[in-house]
């Protein structure tokens, strides 16, 4: 039998939110590892194709780290831009609604004057 009550609903909602956050973090972590692997593969291929670039493990780790840092910065900036656009949209909707209401009121005043 499932317990009832507001406490249970809050706990279930919290559990669902935690699952969503964990999934998003796991997705970010997986993509970060993929970017690190692609960065390392890029360096290995460049070192293999060109004789002027010497392969070293230290440089491989550095290139992977730079790729990872750039991807994380990109993810943070993209998420911040998404949040900011959402925050800007709400006041714009309110301003649009107020301006429509004002124009509707003005149109009503003009019709009553005629």
NUTI-783064 format. One record per residue: residue in three letters; x, y, z of N, C-alpha, C in turn. Coordinates in steps of 0.001 Angstrom, whole numbers, padded with zeros to 6 digits, always signed. Example, Ala and Ser with C-alpha at 12.3 -4.5 7.8 and 13.67 -1.06 7.14 Angstrom:
<nodes>
ALA+013190-005690+007800+012300-004500+007800+013200-003300+007800/SER+012850-002250+007080+013670-001060+007140+012900+000030+007870/
</nodes>
This chain:
<nodes>
UNK+000837-001174+000000+000000+000000+000000+000885+001242+000000/UNK+000567+002187-000846+001351+003410-000994+000892+004425+000049/UNK+001827+004979+000834+001436+005997+001805+000937+007254+001107/UNK-000018+007896+001719-000604+009099+001146-000250+010296+002002/UNK-000409+011451+001421-000164+012669+002175+000755+013597+001429/UNK+000798+014852+001883+001618+015843+001190+003123+015562+001311/UNK+003533+014965+002408+004957+014647+002582+005443+013661+001545/UNK+004622+012666+001250+004984+011670+000247+005071+012301-001128/UNK+004126+013177-001450+004159+013847-002742+005400+014724-002892/UNK+005778+015398-001822+006976+016241-001860+008218+015375-002064/UNK+008281+014238-001380+009428+013353-001530+009513+012762-002938/UNK+008385+012383-003497+008379+011844-004857+008788+012921-005859/UNK+008282+014140-005681+008662+015242-006568+010161+015531-006444/UNK+010671+015517-005223+012105+015726-005016+012949+014637-005656/UNK+012468+013401-005573+013177+012287-006195+013202+012424-007713/UNK+012098+012836-008287+012042+013033-009739+012996+014157-010156/UNK+013030+015242-009395+013941+016352-009702+015395+015891-009595/UNK+015708+015084-008567+017070+014567-008429+017450+013669-009601/UNK+016527+012837-010078+016805+011992-011238+017087+012829-012478/UNK+016322+013900-012668+016528+014761-013830+017894+015445-013749/UNK+018243+015956-012584+019540+016618-012405+020679+015615-012606/UNK+020530+014412-012050+021567+013391-012216+021725+012999-013676/UNK+020622+012884-014404+020691+012551-015822+021407+013638-016609/UNK+021092+014901-016317+021745+016012-017011+023242+016047-016704/UNK+023618+015802-015453+025038+015789-015097+025763+014633-015762/UNK+025138+013469-015817+025739+012322-016482+025894+012582-017975/UNK+024913+013239-018565+024994+013599-019976+026160+014566-020223/UNK+026312+015565-019368+027412+016511-019491+028753+015806-019308/UNK+028839+014904-018348+030072+014173-018093+030445+013293-019283/UNK+029467+012615-019859+029717+011770-021028+030197+012607-022209/UNK+029543+013723-022451+029949+014587-023559+031341+015178-023319/UNK+031663+015459-022068+032985+015992-021742+034065+014952-022022/UNK+033809+013695-021654+034771+012633-021959+034925+012450-023471/UNK+033827+012575-024209+033912+012473-025664+034744+013606-026253/UNK+034576+014810-025747+035362+015948-026234+036836+015742-025905/UNK+037143+015226-024723+038536+014952-024361+039132+013898-025294/UNK+038361+012860-025616+038849+011813-026519+039053+012345-027932/UNK+038136+013174-028398+038284+013759-029740+039490+014694-029776/UNK+039697+015466-028725+040865+016355-028666+042164+015547-028693/UNK+042201+014466-027929+043388+013607-027918+043597+012968-029286/UNK+042509+012516-029900+042617+011919-031231+043097+012921-032260/UNK+042663+014160-032134+043119+015209-033042+044623+015415-032899/UNK+045098+015478-031660+046534+015675-031441+047341+014482-031957/UNK+046852+013287-031717+047555+012095-032190+047625+012080-033716/UNK+046523+012430-034363+046524+012434-035826+047437+013528-036383/UNK+047475+014678-035759+048373+015752-036203+049832+015329-036014/UNK+050133+014704-034872+051504+014253-034627+051894+013144-035602/UNK+050961+012339-036022+051247+011252-036964+051431+011791-038385/UNK+050605+012770-038772+050638+013270-040146+051791+014231-040422/UNK+052157+015032-039446+053186+016046-039649+054424+015698-038829/UNK+055563+015740-039489+056810+015385-038818+057297+016493-037880/UNK+056830+017708-038099+057302+018815-037265+056689+018788-035866/UNK+055556+018108-035712+054908+018010-034396+055374+016720-033737/UNK+056017+016851-032596+056502+015667-031875+055451+015234-030850/UNK+055231+013949-030778+054254+013404-029836+054870+013325-028451/UNK+054108+013805-027452+054508+013612-026056+053241+013435-025219/UNK+053365+012632-024203+052212+012353-023338+051755+013612-022614/UNK+052694+014449-022234+052355+015688-021531+051531+016608-022428/UNK+051904+016720-023693+051151+017553-024620+049785+016945-024902/UNK+049710+015626-024979+048433+014945-025190+047456+015262-024054/UNK+047932+015185-022832+047082+015498-021681+046689+016980-021696/UNK+047631+017844-022054+047349+019280-022107+046277+019588-023154/UNK+046392+019005-024349+045412+019245-025413+044039+018718-024988/UNK+044002+017551-024364+042726+017008-023889+042110+017906-022821/UNK+042951+018409-021929+042462+019295-020873+041940+020607-021447/UNK+042633+021175-022420+042175+022418-023052+040835+022196-023747/UNK+040705+021085-024478+039434+020769-025140+038304+020628-024138/UNK+038591+019957-023028+037573+019763-021990+037171+021093-021362/UNK+038149+021928-021050+037850+023231-020440+037032+024096-021391/UNK+037415+024118-022655+036663+024914-023627+035229+024401-023765/UNK+035046+023085-023745+033690+022537-023845+032859+022893-022612/UNK+033438+022819-021439+032697+023146-020218+032332+024637-020208/UNK+033261+025492-020624+032959+026926-020704+031830+027165-021699/UNK+031899+026481-022848+030837+026602-023840+029492+026145-023261/UNK+029480+025028-022546+028237+024526-021964+027656+025507-020949/UNK+028521+026079-020137+028050+027046-019140+027496+028292-019821/UNK+028200+028788-020840+027722+029982-021538+026418+029707-022293/UNK+026308+028542-022905+025078+028203-023624+023907+028067-022656/UNK+024136+027444-021511+023084+027336-020504+022693+028688-019936/UNK+023693+029539-019707+023405+030876-019188+022618+031698-020209/UNK+022963+031565-021482+022234+032294-022517+020792+031807-022609/UNK+020591+030517-022448+019232+029970-022483+018404+030496-021309/UNK+019005+030513-020138+018310+031030-018954+018037+032527-019111/UNK+019039+033263-019603+018873+034708-019774+017785+035028-020796/UNK+017729+034255-021878+016683+034516-022870+015307+034235-022292/UNK+015219+033232-021440+013946+032961-020768+013568+034063-019805/UNK+014558+034598-019103+014285+035677-018156+013910+036968-018870/UNK+014454+037185-020058+014132+038392-020812+012761+038259-021472/UNK+012386+037057-021825+011112+036834-022511+009925+037180-021621/UNK+010003+036850-020356+008875+037093-019445+008544+038582-019340/UNK+009514+039477-019071+009155+040907-019036+008661+041427-020387/UNK+009212+040902-021476+008762+041342-022798+007304+040947-023031/UNK+006903+039777-022571+005506+039360-022684+004621+040284-021857/UNK+005082+040637-020660+004308+041540-019807+004196+042934-020428/UNK+005283+043444-020983+005255+044761-021631+004316+044732-022827/UNK+004364+043665-023602+003483+043532-024765+002020+043480-024326/UNK+001741+042745-023250+000364+042649-022757-000137+044009-022262/UNK+000715+044743-021556+000324+046061-021059+000092+047028-022214/UNK+000962+046984-023235+000775+047896-024373-000492+047549-025152/UNK-000809+046279-025283-002060+045889-025949-003274+046333-025141/UNK-003165+046203-023823-004264+046631-022958-004464+048139-023075/UNK-003362+048891-023092-003471+050344-023223-004068+050743-024557/UNK-003647+050070-025637-004204+050405-026954-005674+050001-027028/UNK-006041+048908-026365-007445+048487-026335-008294+049504-025566/UNK-007746+050011-024471-008463+051028-023684-008605+052313-024497/UNK-007537+052722-025204-007601+053929-026037-008637+053768-027153/UNK-008663+052588-027768-009643+052340-028837-011055+052402-028277/UNK-011254+051910-027061-012558+051975-026429-012961+053399-026107/UNK-012010+054245-025709-012302+055646-025437-012649+056387-026714/UNK-011954+056085-027800-012231+056751-029074-013610+056370-029595/UNK-014004+055123-029413-015331+054690-029885-016437+055320-029048/UNK-016201+055530-027756-017218+056152-026909-017331+057641-027193/UNK-016256+058283-027671-016319+059708-028035-017116+059921-029308/UNK-017118+058960-030211-017835+059103-031499-019291+058993-031359/
</nodes>
